[in-house]
Amino acid sequence: MIAPVIGILLEPAYGIVAVFTGTMVASLFPWNPIKFAGLDFLPGALNVTLVSLAVRGRRTEAALIFLITIALFIINPYTSIFVGSSLLSPPIPYIWMHLAALIILVSPLTKNLSTKITTHHYASLVRPMAVLAFTGTMIEHLTGGLLYATVYTKTALKFWPAIFLVYPVERTILIVGATIIGAALLSLLRPSVVQKSLEASKQMGTSQMYMSSPNDR
């Protein structure tokens, strides 16, 4: 539930390293074994990456990552787009909630997020945190589903109808929890801490552009 906060404070590359390290350490405990051929860190890594890109104004990259993940899910032979007419699917696709998250990601709601989160007022943080929690949590779920289908193949096909019924409730609980916790954590941080994190990313990008440009003579 703290993935949005990690994404806000860390650039994508550092966020991925943090998630990978946390996942590997957690897998050492017997109740949390590796389930997806060592790729268990990917869902959380994409969550953090999406949030980190979105909050740094790189919405196009974030949307492309989401679109590619959706495309990979659709073309996987062991996933289901429609899970049964008895569940109103069709017309409702399995990924309806993920598509809603993508729409929000490219909407005005994700503009100027870096400005909206640099405050210590809890009430002002709730809306941007909800947006980040929703979009990040849904790409995490989609990636987990893709890994599930890839690793368990035909077995996965039997469970998509049940998952279709359960995941909206489960994801809603996670989104609400991530919003509450994330907004609370950010409100405890000094706005300058968040600002410095975001400014460091901008300075690094500017430095790389300067180094890659030819020297003026």
Sequence and secondary structure as in RCSB ss.txt:
>XXXX:A:sequence
MIAPVIGILLEPAYGIVAVFTGTMVASLFPWNPIKFAGLDFLPGALNVTLVSLAVRGRRTEAALIFLITIALFII
NPYTSIFVGSSLLSPPIPYIWMHLAALIILVSPLTKNLSTKITTHHYASLVRPMAVLAFTGTMIEHLTGGLLYAT
VYTKTALKFWPAIFLVYPVERTILIVGATIIGAALLSLLRPSVVQKSLEASKQMGTSQMYMSSPNDR
>XXXX:A:secstr
  HHHHHHHS HHHHHHHHHHHHHHHTTSTTS   STT TTHHHHHHHHHHHHHHTT HHHHHHHHHHHHHHHHH
 TT  S  BGGGTBTTS TTHHHHHHHHHHTSGGGTTHHHHTS   HHHHHHHHHHHHHHHHHHHHHHHHHHHHH
HHTHHHHTTHHHHHHHHHHHHHHHHHHHHHHHHHHHHHS HHHHHHHHHHHHHHHHHHHHHHS    
